[in-house]
Amino acid sequence: MLSAVSQVLALALLAVSLNGPLPAVQDSSATKQSADSQAHPVTTDGKAKKVWTNENLSDATGPVSVVGDGKHSAKSKDNAPADANYVANTKKQLEKWNAQIADADKELVDLKNFNSGEPGTNPARQLHKSYNTEPVSQQMKKLEDKKKELQGKIDALLDEARKKGVLPGQLR
């Protein structure tokens, strides 16, 4: 018990030391000077820069420089189309995994119906005549896990395709 208290005390001291010393109380004149210096930054040649706001922008004369130019975006991406072969393979893989998810959904419905005593959706498969040592609840759990795994694979493949420049409409 004593070691747990000492660990908590050590963590508290570490947190205080990482945050640094508490700020000292300043008089109002020093605070006002620092606020003025922040409002009017000084350039290297000693002149004070004027910071324009929306309220006093109409008073500005001459050109106004704007930070960030819309023409030269940092995220300029070349719009080269993705490799058609890669798109076709990705689309094929997505269709395969979506079909597997649909099959798992059908099996889940059959198992739920069987568990409640209703007839299944697939007349060729008669669950009451088949032999499986695994309980229905475990079979349903496995199918749900399989669906989650497949959905994770689909999401990862879509992210990878997006990073390679494939547009979402190309995979539909």
C-alpha positions in Angstrom: 0.0 0.0 0.0 2.8 2.4 0.9 4.5 1.8 -2.5 1.3 2.7 -4.4 1.1 6.0 -2.4 4.7 6.8 -3.2 4.2 6.0 -6.9 1.2 8.4 -7.0 3.3 11.1 -5.2 6.2 10.6 -7.6 3.8 10.9 -10.6 2.4 14.1 -9.2 5.9 15.6 -8.7 6.8 14.6 -12.2 3.8 16.3 -13.6 4.5 19.5 -11.7 8.1 19.5 -12.8 7.2 19.0 -16.5 4.8 21.9 -16.4 7.5 24.2 -15.1 7.2 26.8 -12.4 4.0 28.6 -11.8 3.9 32.1 -13.3 4.6 35.0 -11.0 2.0 37.8 -10.6 2.9 40.7 -12.9 1.9 44.3 -12.4 -0.6 45.8 -14.9 1.9 48.1 -16.6 4.1 45.1 -17.7 1.1 43.3 -19.0 0.0 46.3 -21.0 3.5 46.7 -22.5 3.6 43.0 -23.6 0.1 43.3 -25.0 1.1 46.4 -27.0 4.2 44.6 -28.3 2.1 41.7 -29.4 -0.4 43.9 -31.1 2.3 45.9 -33.0 5.2 43.6 -33.8 8.5 45.3 -34.4 10.5 44.6 -37.5 14.3 44.3 -37.6 14.8 47.9 -38.6 12.8 49.2 -35.6 9.5 50.1 -37.4 6.3 48.8 -35.9 4.2 46.6 -38.1 0.5 47.4 -38.4 -1.8 44.5 -38.0 -5.1 45.1 -39.8 -8.3 43.6 -38.6 -11.7 43.5 -40.3 -12.8 46.6 -38.4 -10.0 48.8 -39.6 -9.2 47.3 -43.0 -11.1 50.1 -44.8 -8.5 52.5 -43.4 -5.6 50.6 -45.2 -4.0 52.4 -48.1 -2.1 50.6 -50.8 -1.8 46.9 -51.4 -2.5 44.5 -48.6 -0.6 41.2 -48.4 -2.6 38.1 -47.7 -1.1 35.1 -46.1 -1.8 32.0 -48.1 -2.5 32.3 -51.8 -5.3 30.2 -53.2 -3.4 29.7 -56.5 -0.4 28.0 -55.0 -1.8 25.5 -52.6 0.6 23.3 -50.6 -1.6 20.3 -51.4 -1.3 20.5 -55.1 -1.9 17.0 -56.4 -1.3 16.0 -59.9 -4.5 14.6 -61.3 -3.0 11.7 -63.1 -5.5 8.9 -63.3 -4.8 5.8 -61.4 -3.4 2.7 -63.1 -6.4 1.0 -64.9 -5.0 -2.5 -64.1 -4.8 -1.7 -60.4 -8.3 -0.3 -60.4 -9.6 -3.4 -62.1 -7.9 -5.8 -59.6 -9.0 -3.7 -56.7 -12.6 -3.7 -57.9 -12.5 -7.5 -58.5 -11.2 -8.0 -54.9 -13.9 -5.8 -53.5 -16.6 -7.7 -55.3 -15.2 -11.0 -54.0 -15.2 -9.8 -50.4 -18.6 -8.2 -50.7 -20.0 -11.6 -52.0 -18.4 -13.4 -49.1 -20.1 -10.9 -46.7 -23.4 -11.5 -48.4 -23.0 -15.3 -48.1 -22.1 -14.9 -44.4 -25.3 -12.8 -44.0 -27.4 -15.5 -45.6 -25.9 -18.2 -43.3 -26.5 -16.0 -40.3 -30.1 -15.6 -41.2 -30.4 -19.4 -41.7 -28.8 -20.1 -38.4 -31.0 -17.6 -36.6 -34.1 -19.1 -38.2 -32.9 -22.6 -37.3 -32.3 -21.5 -33.7 -35.8 -20.1 -33.4 -37.4 -23.2 -35.1 -38.3 -21.6 -38.4 -37.5 -23.0 -41.8 -34.3 -21.8 -43.5 -34.1 -19.6 -46.5 -32.1 -22.2 -48.5 -34.3 -25.2 -49.3 -31.3 -27.2 -50.6 -29.6 -26.9 -47.2 -31.5 -28.6 -44.4 -29.9 -27.7 -41.1 -32.0 -30.1 -39.1 -30.6 -33.0 -41.1 -26.9 -32.0 -41.0 -24.5 -32.8 -38.3 -22.3 -30.2 -36.8 -20.8 -30.6 -33.3 -20.4 -26.8 -32.9 -23.3 -25.0 -31.1 -25.3 -22.6 -33.2 -24.3 -19.6 -31.1 -20.6 -20.4 -31.8 -21.3 -20.8 -35.5 -23.0 -17.4 -35.5 -20.2 -15.8 -33.6 -17.7 -17.2 -36.1 -19.7 -15.8 -39.0 -19.9 -12.4 -37.4 -16.2 -12.3 -36.7 -15.6 -13.3 -40.4 -17.8 -10.4 -41.5 -15.9 -8.0 -39.3 -12.6 -9.3 -40.7 -13.8 -8.9 -44.3 -15.1 -5.4 -43.6 -11.7 -4.5 -42.2 -10.0 -5.8 -45.3 -12.3 -3.8 -47.5 -11.7 -0.6 -45.5 -7.9 -1.1 -45.7 -8.1 -1.8 -49.5 -10.2 1.3 -50.0 -7.8 3.5 -48.0 -4.8 2.1 -50.0 -6.6 2.8 -53.3 -7.5 6.3 -52.2 -3.8 6.9 -51.3 -2.8 5.7 -54.8 -5.2 8.2 -56.4 -8.2 6.0 -57.2 -11.4 8.0 -57.2 -14.3 6.4 -55.2 -16.5 6.3 -58.3 -13.9 4.1 -60.1 -14.5 1.2 -57.7 -18.3 1.1 -57.9 
